[in-house]
Amino acid sequence: MAFVEDELRLIHAIALNKRAIKYIKANLPKSYKRDRRIKAHKELIKRYKIALQKLSL
């Protein structure tokens, strides 16, 4: 049961980070700070996907 919950949490976290990127792109003016925020969210998405792959092995 915990396996399924962990998997769902990771999937949900990936979705939230994708939504955050869309929000940042739509509502913040282009700047270095904006680019760093987007990059941070993309890095989190990569980490979550790797964790999801390890979990499903």
PDB file of N, CA, C, O and CB in Angstrom:
ATOM      1  N   MET A   1       0.826  -1.203   0.000  1.00  0.00           N
ATOM      2  CA  MET A   1       0.000   0.000   0.000  1.00  0.00           C
ATOM      3  C   MET A   1       0.863   1.256   0.000  1.00  0.00           C
ATOM      4  O   MET A   1       0.555   2.222  -0.698  1.00  0.00           O
ATOM      5  CB  MET A   1      -0.936   0.004   1.210  1.00  0.00           C
ATOM      6  N   ALA A   2       1.924   1.248   0.766  1.00  0.00           N
ATOM      7  CA  ALA A   2       2.801   2.420   0.834  1.00  0.00           C
ATOM      8  C   ALA A   2       3.467   2.677  -0.511  1.00  0.00           C
ATOM      9  O   ALA A   2       3.726   3.822  -0.883  1.00  0.00           O
ATOM     10  CB  ALA A   2       3.868   2.232   1.923  1.00  0.00           C
ATOM     11  N   PHE A   3       3.742   1.582  -1.242  1.00  0.00           N
ATOM     12  CA  PHE A   3       4.358   1.712  -2.558  1.00  0.00           C
ATOM     13  C   PHE A   3       3.486   2.549  -3.481  1.00  0.00           C
ATOM     14  O   PHE A   3       3.978   3.449  -4.161  1.00  0.00           O
ATOM     15  CB  PHE A   3       4.607   0.335  -3.172  1.00  0.00           C
ATOM     16  N   VAL A   4       2.200   2.254  -3.504  1.00  0.00           N
ATOM     17  CA  VAL A   4       1.256   2.977  -4.359  1.00  0.00           C
ATOM     18  C   VAL A   4       1.168   4.441  -3.930  1.00  0.00           C
ATOM     19  O   VAL A   4       1.141   5.337  -4.774  1.00  0.00           O
ATOM     20  CB  VAL A   4      -0.142   2.317  -4.310  1.00  0.00           C
ATOM     21  N   GLU A   5       1.124   4.680  -2.639  1.00  0.00           N
ATOM     22  CA  GLU A   5       1.041   6.058  -2.135  1.00  0.00           C
ATOM     23  C   GLU A   5       2.291   6.847  -2.505  1.00  0.00           C
ATOM     24  O   GLU A   5       2.198   8.008  -2.903  1.00  0.00           O
ATOM     25  CB  GLU A   5       0.848   6.066  -0.607  1.00  0.00           C
ATOM     26  N   ASP A   6       3.465   6.219  -2.375  1.00  0.00           N
ATOM     27  CA  ASP A   6       4.710   6.905  -2.735  1.00  0.00           C
ATOM     28  C   ASP A   6       4.741   7.221  -4.224  1.00  0.00           C
ATOM     29  O   ASP A   6       5.172   8.298  -4.637  1.00  0.00           O
ATOM     30  CB  ASP A   6       5.929   6.050  -2.352  1.00  0.00           C
ATOM     31  N   GLU A   7       4.280   6.271  -5.016  1.00  0.00           N
ATOM     32  CA  GLU A   7       4.253   6.473  -6.461  1.00  0.00           C
ATOM     33  C   GLU A   7       3.312   7.617  -6.828  1.00  0.00           C
ATOM     34  O   GLU A   7       3.640   8.454  -7.669  1.00  0.00           O
ATOM     35  CB  GLU A   7       3.826   5.183  -7.176  1.00  0.00           C
ATOM     36  N   LEU A   8       2.146   7.647  -6.198  1.00  0.00           N
ATOM     37  CA  LEU A   8       1.186   8.722  -6.469  1.00  0.00           C
ATOM     38  C   LEU A   8       1.721  10.082  -6.019  1.00  0.00           C
ATOM     39  O   LEU A   8       1.496  11.092  -6.686  1.00  0.00           O
ATOM     40  CB  LEU A   8      -0.146   8.429  -5.769  1.00  0.00           C
ATOM     41  N   ARG A   9       2.428  10.107  -4.890  1.00  0.00           N
ATOM     42  CA  ARG A   9       3.010  11.363  -4.419  1.00  0.00           C
ATOM     43  C   ARG A   9       4.018  11.907  -5.430  1.00  0.00           C
ATOM     44  O   ARG A   9       4.035  13.106  -5.707  1.00  0.00           O
ATOM     45  CB  ARG A   9       3.685  11.162  -3.052  1.00  0.00           C
ATOM     46  N   LEU A  10       4.852  11.031  -5.977  1.00  0.00           N
ATOM     47  CA  LEU A  10       5.841  11.460  -6.962  1.00  0.00           C
ATOM     48  C   LEU A  10       5.172  11.964  -8.239  1.00  0.00           C
ATOM     49  O   LEU A  10       5.575  12.983  -8.798  1.00  0.00           O
ATOM     50  CB  LEU A  10       6.794  10.312  -7.289  1.00  0.00           C
ATOM     51  N   ILE A  11       4.157  11.250  -8.691  1.00  0.00           N
ATOM     52  CA  ILE A  11       3.428  11.674  -9.896  1.00  0.00           C
ATOM     53  C   ILE A  11       2.776  13.027  -9.661  1.00  0.00           C
ATOM     54  O   ILE A  11       2.806  13.895 -10.533  1.00  0.00           O
ATOM     55  CB  ILE A  11       2.357  10.625 -10.294  1.00  0.00           C
ATOM     56  N   HIS A  12       2.197  13.206  -8.501  1.00  0.00           N
ATOM     57  CA  HIS A  12       1.555  14.476  -8.160  1.00  0.00           C
ATOM     58  C   HIS A  12       2.591  15.604  -8.071  1.00  0.00           C
ATOM     59  O   HIS A  12       2.337  16.717  -8.530  1.00  0.00           O
ATOM     60  CB  HIS A  12       0.788  14.348  -6.826  1.00  0.00           C
ATOM     61  N   ALA A  13       3.741  15.320  -7.489  1.00  0.00           N
ATOM     62  CA  ALA A  13       4.805  16.328  -7.379  1.00  0.00           C
ATOM     63  C   ALA A  13       5.294  16.745  -8.759  1.00  0.00           C
ATOM     64  O   ALA A  13       5.555  17.925  -8.992  1.00  0.00           O
ATOM     65  CB  ALA A  13       5.982  15.789  -6.542  1.00  0.00           C
ATOM     66  N   ILE A  14       5.420  15.794  -9.673  1.00  0.00           N
ATOM     67  CA  ILE A  14       5.836  16.119 -11.044  1.00  0.00           C
ATOM     68  C   ILE A  14       4.807  17.035 -11.694  1.00  0.00           C
ATOM     69  O   ILE A  14       5.166  18.030 -12.323  1.00  0.00           O
ATOM     70  CB  ILE A  14       6.020  14.828 -11.888  1.00  0.00           C
ATOM     71  N   ALA A  15       3.540  16.701 -11.542  1.00  0.00           N
ATOM     72  CA  ALA A  15       2.471  17.511 -12.130  1.00  0.00           C
ATOM     73  C   ALA A  15       2.461  18.929 -11.546  1.00  0.00           C
ATOM     74  O   ALA A  15       2.290  19.903 -12.279  1.00  0.00           O
ATOM     75  CB  ALA A  15       1.108  16.837 -11.900  1.00  0.00           C
ATOM     76  N   LEU A  16       2.643  19.041 -10.244  1.00  0.00           N
ATOM     77  CA  LEU A  16       2.655  20.362  -9.609  1.00  0.00           C
ATOM     78  C   LEU A  16       3.814  21.211 -10.111  1.00  0.00           C
ATOM     79  O   LEU A  16       3.658  22.411 -10.337  1.00  0.00           O
ATOM     80  CB  LEU A  16       2.736  20.222  -8.090  1.00  0.00           C
ATOM     81  N   ASN A  17       4.973  20.591 -10.285  1.00  0.00           N
ATOM     82  CA  ASN A  17       6.127  21.339 -10.775  1.00  0.00           C
ATOM     83  C   ASN A  17       5.941  21.783 -12.218  1.00  0.00           C
ATOM     84  O   ASN A  17       6.389  22.865 -12.596  1.00  0.00           O
ATOM     85  CB  ASN A  17       7.387  20.501 -10.653  1.00  0.00           C
ATOM     86  N   LYS A  18       5.286  20.960 -13.024  1.00  0.00           N
ATOM     87  CA  LYS A  18       4.985  21.360 -14.402  1.00  0.00           C
ATOM     88  C   LYS A  18       4.024  22.545 -14.418  1.00  0.00           C
ATOM     89  O   LYS A  18       4.181  23.473 -15.212  1.00  0.00           O
ATOM     90  CB  LYS A  18       4.387  20.178 -15.193  1.00  0.00           C
ATOM     91  N   ARG A  19       3.027  22.504 -13.532  1.00  0.00           N
ATOM     92  CA  ARG A  19       2.085  23.634 -13.433  1.00  0.00           C
ATOM     93  C   ARG A  19       2.798  24.890 -12.955  1.00  0.00           C
ATOM     94  O   ARG A  19       2.493  25.993 -13.409  1.00  0.00           O
ATOM     95  CB  ARG A  19       0.922  23.294 -12.478  1.00  0.00           C
ATOM     96  N   ALA A  20       3.748  24.725 -12.036  1.00  0.00           N
ATOM     97  CA  ALA A  20       4.505  25.873 -11.535  1.00  0.00           C
ATOM     98  C   ALA A  20       5.308  26.523 -12.657  1.00  0.00           C
ATOM     99  O   ALA A  20       5.392  27.748 -12.739  1.00  0.00           O
ATOM    100  CB  ALA A  20       5.442  25.443 -10.393  1.00  0.00           C
ATOM    101  N   ILE A  21       5.894  25.701 -13.517  1.00  0.00           N
ATOM    102  CA  ILE A  21       6.659  26.244 -14.650  1.00  0.00           C
ATOM    103  C   ILE A  21       5.740  27.041 -15.572  1.00  0.00           C
ATOM    104  O   ILE A  21       6.098  28.135 -16.009  1.00  0.00           O
ATOM    105  CB  ILE A  21       7.354  25.103 -15.442  1.00  0.00           C
ATOM    106  N   LYS A  22       4.554  26.498 -15.869  1.00  0.00           N
ATOM    107  CA  LYS A  22       3.602  27.213 -16.718  1.00  0.00           C
ATOM    108  C   LYS A  22       3.208  28.550 -16.086  1.00  0.00           C
ATOM    109  O   LYS A  22       3.131  29.569 -16.773  1.00  0.00           O
ATOM    110  CB  LYS A  22       2.350  26.351 -16.964  1.00  0.00           C
ATOM    111  N   TYR A  23       2.961  28.537 -14.779  1.00  0.00           N
ATOM    112  CA  TYR A  23       2.569  29.749 -14.072  1.00  0.00           C
ATOM    113  C   TYR A  23       3.687  30.792 -14.129  1.00  0.00           C
ATOM    114  O   TYR A  23       3.436  31.966 -14.402  1.00  0.00           O
ATOM    115  CB  TYR A  23       2.211  29.425 -12.612  1.00  0.00           C
ATOM    116  N   ILE A  24       4.908  30.361 -13.874  1.00  0.00           N
ATOM    117  CA  ILE A  24       6.045  31.282 -13.887  1.00  0.00           C
ATOM    118  C   ILE A  24       6.217  31.895 -15.274  1.00  0.00           C
ATOM    119  O   ILE A  24       6.436  33.100 -15.399  1.00  0.00           O
ATOM    120  CB  ILE A  24       7.337  30.556 -13.460  1.00  0.00           C
ATOM    121  N   LYS A  25       6.120  31.070 -16.313  1.00  0.00           N
ATOM    122  CA  LYS A  25       6.271  31.574 -17.681  1.00  0.00           C
ATOM    123  C   LYS A  25       5.182  32.570 -18.041  1.00  0.00           C
ATOM    124  O   LYS A  25       5.428  33.529 -18.772  1.00  0.00           O
ATOM    125  CB  LYS A  25       6.257  30.420 -18.671  1.00  0.00           C
ATOM    126  N   ALA A  26       3.979  32.346 -17.529  1.00  0.00           N
ATOM    127  CA  ALA A  26       2.850  33.206 -17.884  1.00  0.00           C
ATOM    128  C   ALA A  26       2.824  34.510 -17.093  1.00  0.00           C
ATOM    129  O   ALA A  26       2.372  35.533 -17.608  1.00  0.00           O
ATOM    130  CB  ALA A  26       1.556  32.464 -17.668  1.00  0.00           C
ATOM    131  N   ASN A  27       3.304  34.488 -15.845  1.00  0.00           N
ATOM    132  CA  ASN A  27       3.064  35.642 -14.976  1.00  0.00           C
ATOM    133  C   ASN A  27       4.294  36.443 -14.558  1.00  0.00           C
ATOM    134  O   ASN A  27       4.155  37.503 -13.947  1.00  0.00           O
ATOM    135  CB  ASN A  27       2.387  35.184 -13.770  1.00  0.00           C
ATOM    136  N   LEU A  28       5.474  35.966 -14.869  1.00  0.00           N
ATOM    137  CA  LEU A  28       6.659  36.717 -14.468  1.00  0.00           C
ATOM    138  C   LEU A  28       7.387  37.262 -15.697  1.00  0.00           C
ATOM    139  O   LEU A  28       7.491  36.575 -16.713  1.00  0.00           O
ATOM    140  CB  LEU A  28       7.605  35.831 -13.633  1.00  0.00           C
ATOM    141  N   PRO A  29       7.880  38.470 -15.609  1.00  0.00           N
ATOM    142  CA  PRO A  29       8.628  39.021 -16.746  1.00  0.00           C
ATOM    143  C   PRO A  29       9.950  38.265 -16.906  1.00  0.00           C
ATOM    144  O   PRO A  29      10.504  37.740 -15.940  1.00  0.00           O
ATOM    145  CB  PRO A  29       8.890  40.549 -16.552  1.00  0.00           C
ATOM    146  N   LYS A  30      10.432  38.224 -18.132  1.00  0.00           N
ATOM    147  CA  LYS A  30      11.674  37.507 -18.390  1.00  0.00           C
ATOM    148  C   LYS A  30      12.819  38.162 -17.625  1.00  0.00           C
ATOM    149  O   LYS A  30      13.055  39.366 -17.719  1.00  0.00           O
ATOM    150  CB  LYS A  30      11.982  37.471 -19.903  1.00  0.00           C
ATOM    151  N   SER A  31      13.517  37.324 -16.868  1.00  0.00           N
ATOM    152  CA  SER A  31      14.664  37.811 -16.101  1.00  0.00           C
ATOM    153  C   SER A  31      15.512  36.612 -15.698  1.00  0.00           C
ATOM    154  O   SER A  31      15.120  35.459 -15.880  1.00  0.00           O
ATOM    155  CB  SER A  31      14.207  38.626 -14.842  1.00  0.00           C
ATOM    156  N   TYR A  32      16.659  36.907 -15.157  1.00  0.00           N
ATOM    157  CA  TYR A  32      17.559  35.854 -14.702  1.00  0.00           C
ATOM    158  C   TYR A  32      16.919  35.067 -13.564  1.00  0.00           C
ATOM    159  O   TYR A  32      17.026  33.842 -13.510  1.00  0.00           O
ATOM    160  CB  TYR A  32      18.907  36.448 -14.254  1.00  0.00           C
ATOM    161  N   LYS A  33      16.253  35.778 -12.653  1.00  0.00           N
ATOM    162  CA  LYS A  33      15.607  35.123 -11.508  1.00  0.00           C
ATOM    163  C   LYS A  33      14.516  34.153 -11.980  1.00  0.00           C
ATOM    164  O   LYS A  33      14.385  33.049 -11.452  1.00  0.00           O
ATOM    165  CB  LYS A  33      15.003  36.183 -10.552  1.00  0.00           C
ATOM    166  N   ARG A  34      13.746  34.573 -12.967  1.00  0.00           N
ATOM    167  CA  ARG A  34      12.693  33.730 -13.530  1.00  0.00           C
ATOM    168  C   ARG A  34      13.301  32.471 -14.148  1.00  0.00           C
ATOM    169  O   ARG A  34      12.802  31.364 -13.945  1.00  0.00           O
ATOM    170  CB  ARG A  34      11.875  34.510 -14.588  1.00  0.00           C
ATOM    171  N   ASP A  35      14.370  32.653 -14.893  1.00  0.00           N
ATOM    172  CA  ASP A  35      15.023  31.514 -15.523  1.00  0.00           C
ATOM    173  C   ASP A  35      15.570  30.534 -14.492  1.00  0.00           C
ATOM    174  O   ASP A  35      15.514  29.321 -14.697  1.00  0.00           O
ATOM    175  CB  ASP A  35      16.142  31.991 -16.429  1.00  0.00           C
ATOM    176  N   ARG A  36      16.094  31.050 -13.393  1.00  0.00           N
ATOM    177  CA  ARG A  36      16.617  30.183 -12.338  1.00  0.00           C
ATOM    178  C   ARG A  36      15.493  29.396 -11.665  1.00  0.00           C
ATOM    179  O   ARG A  36      15.674  28.231 -11.310  1.00  0.00           O
ATOM    180  CB  ARG A  36      17.378  31.012 -11.295  1.00  0.00           C
ATOM    181  N   ARG A  37      14.344  30.027 -11.492  1.00  0.00           N
ATOM    182  CA  ARG A  37      13.201  29.328 -10.894  1.00  0.00           C
ATOM    183  C   ARG A  37      12.728  28.193 -11.785  1.00  0.00           C
ATOM    184  O   ARG A  37      12.459  27.086 -11.318  1.00  0.00           O
ATOM    185  CB  ARG A  37      12.048  30.304 -10.636  1.00  0.00           C
ATOM    186  N   ILE A  38      12.632  28.486 -13.081  1.00  0.00           N
ATOM    187  CA  ILE A  38      12.212  27.458 -14.034  1.00  0.00           C
ATOM    188  C   ILE A  38      13.209  26.305 -14.030  1.00  0.00           C
ATOM    189  O   ILE A  38      12.822  25.136 -14.036  1.00  0.00           O
ATOM    190  CB  ILE A  38      12.076  28.049 -15.457  1.00  0.00           C
ATOM    191  N   LYS A  39      14.485  26.644 -14.020  1.00  0.00           N
ATOM    192  CA  LYS A  39      15.531  25.614 -14.012  1.00  0.00           C
ATOM    193  C   LYS A  39      15.437  24.747 -12.751  1.00  0.00           C
ATOM    194  O   LYS A  39      15.614  23.530 -12.818  1.00  0.00           O
ATOM    195  CB  LYS A  39      16.929  26.267 -14.104  1.00  0.00           C
ATOM    196  N   ALA A  40      15.159  25.369 -11.616  1.00  0.00           N
ATOM    197  CA  ALA A  40      15.031  24.624 -10.359  1.00  0.00           C
ATOM    198  C   ALA A  40      13.856  23.646 -10.421  1.00  0.00           C
ATOM    199  O   ALA A  40      13.974  22.508  -9.966  1.00  0.00           O
ATOM    200  CB  ALA A  40      14.850  25.594  -9.174  1.00  0.00           C
ATOM    201  N   HIS A  41      12.732  24.078 -10.977  1.00  0.00           N
ATOM    202  CA  HIS A  41      11.571  23.200 -11.100  1.00  0.00           C
ATOM    203  C   HIS A  41      11.863  22.048 -12.064  1.00  0.00           C
ATOM    204  O   HIS A  41      11.444  20.915 -11.826  1.00  0.00           O
ATOM    205  CB  HIS A  41      10.344  23.997 -11.577  1.00  0.00           C
ATOM    206  N   LYS A  42      12.577  22.338 -13.145  1.00  0.00           N
ATOM    207  CA  LYS A  42      12.928  21.276 -14.092  1.00  0.00           C
ATOM    208  C   LYS A  42      13.850  20.250 -13.435  1.00  0.00           C
ATOM    209  O   LYS A  42      13.722  19.050 -13.677  1.00  0.00           O
ATOM    210  CB  LYS A  42      13.602  21.871 -15.346  1.00  0.00           C
ATOM    211  N   GLU A  43      14.767  20.721 -12.614  1.00  0.00           N
ATOM    212  CA  GLU A  43      15.669  19.815 -11.902  1.00  0.00           C
ATOM    213  C   GLU A  43      14.888  18.924 -10.937  1.00  0.00           C
ATOM    214  O   GLU A  43      15.167  17.730 -10.824  1.00  0.00           O
ATOM    215  CB  GLU A  43      16.744  20.613 -11.139  1.00  0.00           C
ATOM    216  N   LEU A  44      13.917  19.502 -10.247  1.00  0.00           N
ATOM    217  CA  LEU A  44      13.073  18.699  -9.349  1.00  0.00           C
ATOM    218  C   LEU A  44      12.300  17.632 -10.121  1.00  0.00           C
ATOM    219  O   LEU A  44      12.178  16.494  -9.667  1.00  0.00           O
ATOM    220  CB  LEU A  44      12.092  19.603  -8.586  1.00  0.00           C
ATOM    221  N   ILE A  45      11.782  18.006 -11.284  1.00  0.00           N
ATOM    222  CA  ILE A  45      11.047  17.051 -12.104  1.00  0.00           C
ATOM    223  C   ILE A  45      11.954  15.879 -12.484  1.00  0.00           C
ATOM    224  O   ILE A  45      11.538  14.721 -12.429  1.00  0.00           O
ATOM    225  CB  ILE A  45      10.488  17.739 -13.371  1.00  0.00           C
ATOM    226  N   LYS A  46      13.199  16.188 -12.871  1.00  0.00           N
ATOM    227  CA  LYS A  46      14.146  15.124 -13.213  1.00  0.00           C
ATOM    228  C   LYS A  46      14.393  14.204 -12.027  1.00  0.00           C
ATOM    229  O   LYS A  46      14.396  12.982 -12.178  1.00  0.00           O
ATOM    230  CB  LYS A  46      15.470  15.721 -13.695  1.00  0.00           C
ATOM    231  N   ARG A  47      14.598  14.778 -10.857  1.00  0.00           N
ATOM    232  CA  ARG A  47      14.845  13.977  -9.659  1.00  0.00           C
ATOM    233  C   ARG A  47      13.652  13.095  -9.315  1.00  0.00           C
ATOM    234  O   ARG A  47      13.816  11.929  -8.955  1.00  0.00           O
ATOM    235  CB  ARG A  47      15.174  14.881  -8.480  1.00  0.00           C
ATOM    236  N   TYR A  48      12.450  13.659  -9.428  1.00  0.00           N
ATOM    237  CA  TYR A  48      11.246  12.890  -9.124  1.00  0.00           C
ATOM    238  C   TYR A  48      11.060  11.743 -10.116  1.00  0.00           C
ATOM    239  O   TYR A  48      10.642  10.651  -9.730  1.00  0.00           O
ATOM    240  CB  TYR A  48      10.016  13.802  -9.135  1.00  0.00           C
ATOM    241  N   LYS A  49      11.369  11.986 -11.394  1.00  0.00           N
ATOM    242  CA  LYS A  49      11.237  10.925 -12.392  1.00  0.00           C
ATOM    243  C   LYS A  49      12.224   9.800 -12.131  1.00  0.00           C
ATOM    244  O   LYS A  49      11.888   8.626 -12.287  1.00  0.00           O
ATOM    245  CB  LYS A  49      11.445  11.484 -13.798  1.00  0.00           C
ATOM    246  N   ILE A  50      13.443  10.155 -11.734  1.00  0.00           N
ATOM    247  CA  ILE A  50      14.442   9.134 -11.406  1.00  0.00           C
ATOM    248  C   ILE A  50      13.982   8.331 -10.191  1.00  0.00           C
ATOM    249  O   ILE A  50      14.101   7.106 -10.178  1.00  0.00           O
ATOM    250  CB  ILE A  50      15.828   9.784 -11.136  1.00  0.00           C
ATOM    251  N   ALA A  51      13.462   9.009  -9.176  1.00  0.00           N
ATOM    252  CA  ALA A  51      12.963   8.326  -7.982  1.00  0.00           C
ATOM    253  C   ALA A  51      11.799   7.408  -8.329  1.00  0.00           C
ATOM    254  O   ALA A  51      11.675   6.315  -7.777  1.00  0.00           O
ATOM    255  CB  ALA A  51      12.533   9.345  -6.919  1.00  0.00           C
ATOM    256  N   LEU A  52      10.956   7.854  -9.237  1.00  0.00           N
ATOM    257  CA  LEU A  52       9.812   7.047  -9.664  1.00  0.00           C
ATOM    258  C   LEU A  52      10.285   5.792 -10.388  1.00  0.00           C
ATOM    259  O   LEU A  52       9.732   4.711 -10.183  1.00  0.00           O
ATOM    260  CB  LEU A  52       8.878   7.867 -10.574  1.00  0.00           C
ATOM    261  N   GLN A  53      11.301   5.928 -11.230  1.00  0.00           N
ATOM    262  CA  GLN A  53      11.858   4.763 -11.922  1.00  0.00           C
ATOM    263  C   GLN A  53      12.468   3.777 -10.932  1.00  0.00           C
ATOM    264  O   GLN A  53      12.262   2.569 -11.051  1.00  0.00           O
ATOM    265  CB  GLN A  53      12.914   5.203 -12.945  1.00  0.00           C
ATOM    266  N   LYS A  54      13.212   4.281  -9.963  1.00  0.00           N
ATOM    267  CA  LYS A  54      13.819   3.404  -8.958  1.00  0.00           C
ATOM    268  C   LYS A  54      12.756   2.701  -8.112  1.00  0.00           C
ATOM    269  O   LYS A  54      12.917   1.547  -7.716  1.00  0.00           O
ATOM    270  CB  LYS A  54      14.759   4.208  -8.053  1.00  0.00           C
ATOM    271  N   LEU A  55      11.685   3.413  -7.851  1.00  0.00           N
ATOM    272  CA  LEU A  55      10.607   2.855  -7.038  1.00  0.00           C
ATOM    273  C   LEU A  55       9.889   1.726  -7.785  1.00  0.00           C
ATOM    274  O   LEU A  55       9.483   0.736  -7.178  1.00  0.00           O
ATOM    275  CB  LEU A  55       9.605   3.958  -6.650  1.00  0.00           C
ATOM    276  N   SER A  56       9.740   1.877  -9.074  1.00  0.00           N
ATOM    277  CA  SER A  56       8.995   0.870  -9.832  1.00  0.00           C
ATOM    278  C   SER A  56       9.849  -0.327 -10.231  1.00  0.00           C
ATOM    279  O   SER A  56       9.336  -1.271 -10.832  1.00  0.00           O
ATOM    280  CB  SER A  56       8.406   1.496 -11.068  1.00  0.00           C
ATOM    281  N   LEU A  57      11.139  -0.308  -9.909  1.00  0.00           N
ATOM    282  CA  LEU A  57      11.987  -1.474 -10.216  1.00  0.00           C
ATOM    283  C   LEU A  57      11.771  -2.560  -9.258  1.00  0.00           C
ATOM    284  O   LEU A  57      12.400  -3.612  -9.366  1.00  0.00           O
ATOM    285  CB  LEU A  57      13.431  -1.115 -10.225  1.00  0.00           C
TER     286      LEU A  57
END
